[in-house]
Amino acid sequence: MPFPSFLRPALLALALAAPWAAASAQPATPAVAPVLPAGFSVQNVAVLAGTCANCHGPQGHSTGGIPTLRGQDASHLLQRMQAFKANRAADATIMNRLMQGYDESQIQALAAWFSQEVQP
């Protein structure tokens, strides 16, 4: 059974990700279920969000110079990701290219997902 088209960019990124990053990433479970765009389940967004762990850390908590995503305001995350996709973020390095693989509903789902705090 083929995967839904909205998951293909995330699945490709996961397949190409460094093995150590995938091994260290644990699925994030928001303390409160985020309000997601129609057609998305928490499991779908968890797959999309998993690709972000390579740079932004497990569960969106960065341990280095890359910004932490988890717990940020959803509107801020949405605005930043939309700016990356539109090539309007002057401070971007690779994010302009990475965001080209996501559509607007996926970007909205990721913003909602990362805005939630996770259970310890």
C-alpha positions in Angstrom: 0.0 0.0 0.0 1.6 3.3 -1.0 2.1 6.0 1.6 0.0 9.2 1.5 1.6 11.8 -0.7 1.8 14.3 2.2 4.2 11.9 4.0 6.6 11.3 1.1 9.0 14.3 1.8 9.3 13.2 5.5 9.8 9.6 4.6 12.6 10.5 2.1 14.3 12.7 4.7 14.1 9.9 7.3 15.6 7.4 4.8 18.5 9.7 4.1 19.0 10.8 7.7 22.2 9.8 9.6 21.6 6.5 11.5 22.8 7.9 14.8 20.2 10.7 14.7 17.4 8.3 14.1 18.6 6.1 16.9 18.7 9.0 19.4 15.4 10.5 18.4 12.4 9.5 20.6 8.9 10.1 19.5 7.5 13.3 21.1 4.2 13.0 22.9 2.6 16.3 23.5 1.2 16.8 27.0 -2.0 18.2 25.3 -2.9 17.0 21.9 -2.3 19.8 19.4 -5.0 21.1 17.1 -4.0 19.8 13.7 -5.2 20.7 10.2 -7.9 18.4 8.8 -6.6 15.1 7.5 -3.6 14.9 10.0 -3.3 12.6 13.0 -0.8 12.8 15.8 0.9 9.8 14.3 1.2 11.5 10.8 2.7 14.6 12.3 5.1 12.6 14.5 6.6 11.1 11.3 6.9 14.6 9.8 8.4 16.0 13.0 10.8 13.1 13.3 12.9 14.5 10.4 13.5 17.7 12.3 15.4 15.8 15.1 18.5 15.5 12.9 19.3 19.2 13.5 16.8 20.4 16.2 17.4 17.5 18.6 15.2 14.8 19.9 11.6 15.9 20.5 12.6 19.4 19.1 14.9 20.2 22.1 18.2 21.4 20.6 21.5 20.8 22.5 23.6 23.1 20.4 23.4 26.3 18.3 20.4 25.2 16.3 17.1 26.7 17.7 14.9 24.6 19.9 11.4 24.1 18.3 9.5 22.5 21.2 7.3 24.9 23.2 7.7 27.8 20.8 4.6 29.8 19.9 2.8 28.2 17.1 2.3 31.5 15.2 6.0 32.2 15.4 6.9 28.7 14.1 4.4 29.0 11.3 5.7 32.4 10.3 9.3 31.2 10.3 8.6 28.0 8.3 6.6 30.0 5.8 9.4 32.5 5.4 11.9 29.6 4.8 9.6 28.1 2.2 9.2 31.5 0.4 13.0 32.2 0.6 12.3 35.3 2.7 14.4 34.4 5.7 17.8 36.1 5.4 19.3 34.2 8.3 18.5 30.7 6.8 21.2 28.3 5.9 19.6 25.0 4.8 16.0 25.6 5.9 15.0 27.4 2.7 15.8 24.2 0.8 14.3 21.8 3.3 11.0 23.6 3.6 10.4 23.2 -0.2 9.4 19.6 0.5 6.5 20.5 2.7 3.1 21.9 1.7 1.1 24.5 3.6 -0.9 22.0 5.6 2.2 20.1 6.6 3.8 23.4 7.8 0.7 24.2 9.8 0.7 20.7 11.4 4.4 21.0 12.3 3.9 24.4 13.9 1.0 23.1 16.0 3.0 19.9 16.9 6.2 21.7 18.1 4.3 24.4 19.9 3.1 21.8 22.5 5.2 20.9 25.5 5.9 17.1 25.7 5.3 14.8 28.6 8.5 14.0 30.6 
